[in-house]
C-alpha cells in the first residue's frame, strides 16, 4: 500500500467475496509513514526536509492536509493543501474538459459505379451534414465483377463528389484503390472565429 499511486482499497466479505471501497490517489496525513519528507507550503514555497510527524504537525496547525504528491522522489515530496478543495477543483476541471472536447468520428458513404442521380444527391447531402457536424467522411465506391474493368468511372464519381463538397470540406486522401474498394477521405474545413 505504501508509495502506491493508483492502488485500490478492497473490503473482504465473510462469504469470500470482495468489494472495492475506494481508489487511493494520494497518501494523506497519517497514511504518510516515511521517515523524512520534502515539505512544500500551500503557496508553493519550499519548507525543507522534515520528518513526516513534523510535517503532519505543521499541517494540523494551519488546518490543512499533508498530501504526498511525488512518492517516487527521494525523499518523497509532500504538500500542505486543502485536499477536499483540491479534489473538487480537479473534478470540476475534468468535467469542463470533457464538456469542451469533441470526438471526431469517421462516417462512411458507400456508392457503386452505376449510382443513380437521386441516390448520389442523397449521399452528398448526408456527407455535407456529417462534415458540418465536424466529422471526417470516408467516401468509397465498391466494384463488383466486370465493374473492375472500369475503375475510371469510380474515380470520376469520387472526384465529382469532392468538388461538390469543396465549400465545406478539404480532401485528406485522394481516391485510392484497396481491393475492390476505391475510397477517399474528406475533412471539414476549419471554421472561422466569426461562426
Secondary structure, DSSP 8 states (H G I E B T S, - for coil): -TT-TTEEEEEE-TTS-EEEEEEE-SEEGGG---SEEEEE-TTS-EEEEEEHHHHHHHHHHHT-EEEEEETTSSSEEEEEE-HHHHHHHHHHHHHHHHHH-----EEEEEEETT--HHHHHHHHHHHHHHHHTT-EEEEEEE--GGGGGGHHHHHHHHHHHHHHTTTTEEEEEEEEEETTEEEEEEEE----TT-
